[in-house]
Amino acid sequence: MRFTALLLAIFSSGVLAQNGLFQNTTFPQTFDAFLPSNFSDLLALAKFRPGYVPFETLRAVPLDAEHAASFEYSQKLTPPEGFLHTLRTYYFSLALLANGFPSGTPGVPQISFEELNRRLYHTCLLHDLGWTMTPEGRAHPAHAMTFELHGAFMAYEYLHNAAPDLDAHQVGDIVESIVLHTSEWASGMSSAVKTLLTLTANFDIFGYNATVPGPYAQLLNRQTVAEVEKEYPRGSFVNDLKVIFDREFALKPDCLVSHFPGGRDIFFQDMAVGDCGTGCAWR
């Protein structure tokens, strides 16, 4: 019932967007389209503050019918707890955008909030298609690849069919962000979409104890996090994730996540157990 209600809300929001009824008083009009991949440099540039943003404010951001289609596709293919994870990453990303995500940096190309949100929702909802255990997903020719690439190929094909209005740059940003969201670099630039997905996927897995990019208590407000988690509970996410990554490490020893600092054991050890908004433990 909750998913049906959310789909109705998505379509309603799309109507509001088309009619120009959404009043954006929470988010800057534009954001830096590209940011330092090095998290220390990113934190030095950003003006993050853990301000409280009600979940109702985040949920009011307009979405459209193509977003609703991505919701349905992700729900069909992504394992249930992983699907809720994708939704949490989207709303955590919006909270970051409302609280000091880099904007208006001189010399840096800007992306409008509306355009960033358009790409961000697709990216978050589709980013873990590679976790699928459905016959459709496991039969895909890319199924033997690291899950990021497997899912990215599926997302690329899906978007060309389901969201034909997206151009090559938009699809490219979405798909590249899915491919790269578990990767970190000491130099270079990443898109705003990739940066948001990396930050929020890390947070949803490792909680406030995450070592990258550092002190999440300075980035995300606990009450906001608690409200998102109430709407989309963590449930057995960590246990399910361990099964997924046990399989990933066993079948693909060279998977991208194998490069996590400290390796497999530290990756599992650092997973957050329980609700991060109300205080989580670690394995």
C-alpha positions as CSV (number, residue, x, y, z in Angstrom):
1,M,0.0,0.0,0.0
2,R,2.8,2.4,0.8
3,F,4.4,1.9,-2.7
4,T,1.0,2.5,-4.4
5,A,0.5,5.7,-2.4
6,L,4.0,6.8,-3.3
7,L,3.3,6.2,-7.0
8,L,0.2,8.3,-6.8
9,A,2.2,11.0,-5.0
10,I,4.8,10.9,-7.8
11,F,2.2,11.5,-10.5
12,S,0.6,14.2,-8.5
13,S,3.9,15.9,-8.1
14,G,4.5,15.7,-11.8
15,V,1.2,17.6,-12.4
16,L,2.3,20.2,-9.9
17,A,5.6,20.7,-11.7
18,Q,3.9,21.0,-15.0
19,N,1.5,23.6,-13.6
20,G,4.3,25.5,-12.0
21,L,2.8,25.2,-8.5
22,F,5.9,24.0,-6.7
23,Q,7.5,26.8,-4.9
24,N,11.2,26.2,-4.3
25,T,12.1,28.0,-1.1
26,T,14.5,25.2,0.2
27,F,17.1,24.6,-2.4
28,P,19.5,27.0,-4.3
29,Q,18.5,27.5,-7.9
30,T,21.8,26.1,-9.2
31,F,24.6,23.8,-8.0
32,D,28.1,23.1,-9.1
33,A,27.8,20.6,-11.9
34,F,31.3,19.2,-11.2
35,L,33.1,18.8,-7.9
36,P,36.4,17.6,-6.6
37,S,36.5,13.8,-6.4
38,N,38.9,14.1,-3.4
39,F,36.5,14.3,-0.4
40,S,38.9,16.5,1.6
41,D,38.8,19.0,-1.2
42,L,35.0,18.7,-1.5
43,L,34.5,19.3,2.2
44,A,36.8,22.4,2.0
45,L,34.7,23.7,-0.9
46,A,31.2,22.9,0.5
47,K,29.4,24.8,3.3
48,F,27.6,21.7,4.8
49,R,25.6,22.2,7.9
50,P,23.3,19.5,9.4
51,G,20.2,21.6,9.3
52,Y,16.8,19.9,9.8
53,V,14.7,19.5,6.7
54,P,11.3,17.8,7.3
55,F,10.7,14.7,5.2
56,E,7.5,16.4,4.0
57,T,9.6,19.1,2.4
58,L,11.8,16.6,0.7
59,R,8.8,14.6,-0.5
60,A,7.2,17.8,-2.0
61,V,9.9,18.0,-4.7
62,P,8.2,17.4,-8.0
63,L,8.7,14.1,-9.9
64,D,7.3,13.1,-13.2
65,A,5.9,10.0,-15.0
66,E,9.4,8.9,-16.1
67,H,10.5,9.0,-12.5
68,A,7.5,6.9,-11.6
69,A,8.5,4.4,-14.3
70,S,12.0,4.1,-12.8
71,F,10.4,3.5,-9.4
72,E,8.4,0.6,-10.8
73,Y,11.4,-0.8,-12.7
74,S,13.7,-0.6,-9.7
75,Q,11.0,-2.1,-7.4
76,K,10.6,-5.0,-9.9
77,L,14.3,-5.9,-10.1
78,T,16.1,-4.7,-7.0
79,P,15.8,-6.9,-3.9
80,P,13.2,-5.4,-1.5
81,E,15.6,-4.1,1.2
82,G,17.9,-2.8,-1.5
83,F,15.0,-1.0,-3.2
84,L,14.3,0.9,0.1
85,H,18.0,1.7,0.2
86,T,17.7,3.4,-3.2
87,L,14.9,5.6,-2.0
88,R,16.7,6.6,1.1
89,T,19.7,7.7,-0.9
90,Y,17.5,10.0,-3.0
91,Y,16.0,11.7,0.0
92,F,19.4,12.0,1.8
93,S,20.7,13.6,-1.3
94,L,18.0,16.2,-1.3
95,A,18.8,16.9,2.3
96,L,22.5,17.5,1.3
97,L,21.3,19.8,-1.5
98,A,19.4,21.9,1.1
99,N,22.3,22.1,3.4
100,G,25.4,23.6,1.8
101,F,26.1,21.4,-1.3
102,P,28.5,23.5,-3.4
103,S,26.7,26.1,-5.5
104,G,27.8,29.1,-7.5
105,T,31.6,28.4,-7.3
106,P,33.3,30.9,-9.7
107,G,34.4,29.2,-12.9
108,V,32.5,26.0,-12.3
109,P,29.6,25.1,-14.7
110,Q,26.2,25.2,-12.9
111,I,23.3,22.8,-13.1
112,S,19.8,23.9,-12.2
113,F,18.1,22.3,-9.3
114,E,15.3,21.0,-11.6
115,E,17.8,19.3,-14.0
116,L,19.9,17.9,-11.1
117,N,16.8,16.4,-9.5
118,R,15.7,15.0,-12.8
119,R,18.9,13.0,-13.2
120,L,19.3,12.3,-9.5
121,Y,16.1,10.4,-9.0
122,H,16.8,8.1,-11.9
123,T,20.3,7.5,-10.7
124,C,19.4,6.7,-7.1
125,L,16.5,4.5,-7.9
126,L,18.4,2.5,-10.6
127,H,21.9,2.4,-9.0
128,D,21.6,-1.1,-7.5
129,L,19.9,-3.0,-10.3
130,G,23.1,-5.2,-10.4
131,W,22.0,-6.7,-7.1
132,T,19.0,-8.3,-8.8
133,M,18.2,-12.0,-8.4
134,T,15.3,-12.0,-10.9
135,P,15.5,-14.3,-13.9
136,E,15.4,-11.2,-16.1
137,G,18.3,-9.6,-14.4
138,R,20.5,-12.8,-14.0
139,A,19.9,-13.6,-17.7
140,H,21.3,-10.2,-18.8
141,P,24.5,-10.5,-20.8
142,A,26.3,-8.2,-18.3
143,H,25.4,-10.4,-15.2
144,A,29.0,-11.7,-14.8
145,M,30.3,-8.1,-14.4
146,T,30.8,-6.3,-11.1
147,F,27.4,-5.2,-9.9
148,E,27.9,-1.5,-10.7
149,L,28.6,-2.3,-14.4
150,H,25.9,-5.0,-14.6
151,G,23.3,-2.5,-13.2
152,A,24.6,0.4,-15.3
153,F,24.1,-1.6,-18.6
154,M,20.6,-2.5,-17.5
155,A,19.9,1.2,-16.6
156,Y,21.3,2.4,-19.9
157,E,19.0,0.1,-21.9
158,Y,16.0,0.8,-19.7
159,L,16.4,4.6,-20.0
160,H,16.6,4.6,-23.8
161,N,13.3,2.7,-23.9
162,A,11.4,4.3,-20.9
163,A,12.8,7.9,-20.9
164,P,13.4,8.8,-24.6
165,D,13.4,12.5,-23.9
166,L,16.7,12.2,-21.9
167,D,19.6,13.2,-24.1
168,A,23.0,11.6,-24.3
169,H,24.5,13.9,-21.7
170,Q,21.7,13.2,-19.2
171,V,21.8,9.5,-19.7
172,G,25.6,9.6,-19.7
173,D,25.6,11.3,-16.3
174,I,23.1,8.9,-14.8
175,V,24.8,5.7,-16.1
176,E,28.4,6.9,-15.3
177,S,27.3,7.8,-11.8
178,I,25.9,4.3,-11.3
179,V,29.2,2.8,-12.6
180,L,31.4,5.0,-10.5
181,H,29.4,5.4,-7.2
182,T,31.6,2.9,-5.2
183,S,34.9,4.3,-6.6
184,E,37.0,7.0,-5.0
185,W,39.9,9.1,-6.3
186,A,42.5,11.4,-4.9
187,S,42.2,13.8,-7.7
188,G,40.0,14.8,-10.6
189,M,36.4,15.9,-10.9
190,S,33.1,14.0,-10.4
191,S,29.6,15.1,-11.4
192,A,27.2,16.4,-8.8
193,V,25.0,13.3,-9.4
194,K,27.9,10.9,-8.8
195,T,29.0,12.8,-5.7
196,L,25.6,12.8,-4.1
197,L,25.1,9.1,-4.8
198,T,28.5,8.2,-3.4
199,L,27.9,10.3,-0.2
200,T,24.5,8.9,0.5
201,A,25.1,5.3,-0.4
202,N,28.1,5.3,1.9
203,F,26.0,6.9,4.6
204,D,23.1,4.5,4.3
205,I,25.5,1.5,4.6
206,F,28.0,2.7,7.2
207,G,26.0,5.4,9.1
208,Y,27.5,8.2,11.0
209,N,30.6,6.1,11.6
210,A,31.5,6.1,7.9
211,T,35.1,7.0,7.3
212,V,34.5,8.5,3.9
213,P,34.2,11.5,3.6
214,G,34.4,11.8,7.3
215,P,32.1,13.3,9.9
216,Y,28.6,12.7,8.6
217,A,27.2,14.4,11.7
218,Q,28.3,17.6,10.0
219,L,26.4,16.7,6.8
220,L,23.0,15.1,7.7
221,N,20.6,16.0,10.4
222,R,19.6,13.1,12.6
223,Q,15.9,14.1,12.8
224,T,15.8,14.3,9.0
225,V,17.5,10.9,8.7
226,A,15.1,9.4,11.3
227,E,12.1,10.7,9.3
228,V,13.4,9.2,6.1
229,E,14.1,5.9,7.8
230,K,10.6,5.9,9.3
231,E,9.1,6.2,5.8
232,Y,11.6,3.7,4.3
233,P,12.7,1.4,7.1
234,R,16.2,-0.2,7.1
235,G,14.7,-3.5,8.3
236,S,17.0,-6.4,7.4
237,F,19.0,-4.2,5.0
238,V,22.4,-4.9,6.5
239,N,21.9,-8.7,6.7
240,D,20.6,-8.8,3.1
241,L,23.5,-6.6,2.0
242,K,26.0,-9.0,3.5
243,V,24.5,-11.9,1.5
244,I,24.7,-9.8,-1.6
245,F,28.3,-8.9,-1.1
246,D,29.3,-12.4,0.1
247,R,28.1,-13.5,-3.4
248,E,29.8,-10.6,-5.1
249,F,33.2,-11.3,-3.5
250,A,32.9,-15.0,-4.1
251,L,31.9,-14.8,-7.8
252,K,33.9,-11.7,-8.7
253,P,37.1,-11.4,-6.6
254,D,38.0,-8.4,-8.8
255,C,34.7,-6.6,-8.2
256,L,35.0,-2.8,-7.6
257,V,34.0,-3.1,-3.9
258,S,37.0,-5.4,-3.4
259,H,39.1,-2.2,-3.5
260,F,37.4,-0.9,-0.3
261,P,40.1,0.4,2.1
262,G,40.9,-2.5,4.4
263,G,39.2,-5.1,2.2
264,R,36.2,-7.3,2.7
265,D,36.4,-7.8,6.4
266,I,36.6,-4.1,7.2
267,F,33.7,-3.5,4.7
268,F,31.5,-5.9,6.7
269,Q,32.7,-4.7,10.1
270,D,31.8,-1.1,9.3
271,M,28.2,-1.7,8.3
272,A,25.7,0.2,10.4
273,V,23.1,-1.9,12.2
274,G,19.7,-0.3,13.2
275,D,18.4,3.1,12.4
276,C,21.0,5.8,11.8
277,G,18.7,8.6,12.8
278,T,18.0,7.3,16.2
279,G,21.4,5.8,16.9
280,C,22.9,2.7,15.1
281,A,25.5,0.2,16.1
282,W,28.1,-1.5,14.0
283,R,28.8,-5.1,13.2
